[in-house]
Every structure is written in C-alpha cells, then in structure tokens.
Amino acid sequence: MLNCKKTRKNVEAALDAIDSYLAERVALFNPVIEHLREVGEARSCTEIENHFERNFGIDCITTACEYLADRGLIGRASTPLKVTKRSNIEVQEVAFVYLGEGADEF
C-alpha cells in the first residue's frame, strides 16, 4: 500500500484485508469479553484501561473495545464522569458492557 497508487479500490482492498485478519483472530480479544462478563455491568473506558494496564501491562484497550462493539460482541454505553474530583459537573464517558452468552460465540 505504501509504494502503490492510492486509489479507492486499493484502499478498500487494504481495509478488507485488515478486517479479515482481525476477524480470524478475534479470539485474541477474549480477555476483554471475559472481564466484562465477570464484572457484570457497564465499565467506563477509564476503568477498563486501568484494569488491563494494572493486571496485564496493556494500554490502549479502548480500541479493542470499540472493535468488539462494532462487531456486536460487546455493547457500547455511557457512564457519568465528574469533570474533576471535586466537581459537581458530570459528563458522559464511553463505557462497554457484556451483552450475554450468545454475543461471544465466534
């Protein structure tokens, strides 16, 4: 892709190849699904990131969660987040939730 002409057809082919590659290896994301199954409720991106950094030394797990949610393997939700520790103002943070037994069969 780097040394060829960037046409719509070439870019689509590259994206399809990436999608197929990830779909064949979706089982690599099982720890994310298992974690959400164990906690049993929606978890914010911050909580998920902290869990995987602390327990596995893995960061940027939100990207994997977004991929799994786009595939319908987990759900996307939102949770309230205070702007600062002492703030009364809350905003919504992206969260993810385990959908049930049928969702993780791949």
Helices and strands as residue ranges (DSSP letters): H 8-24, G 26-29, H 30-39, E 43-44, H 45-56, H 61-70, E 74-82, E 90-98, G 101-104
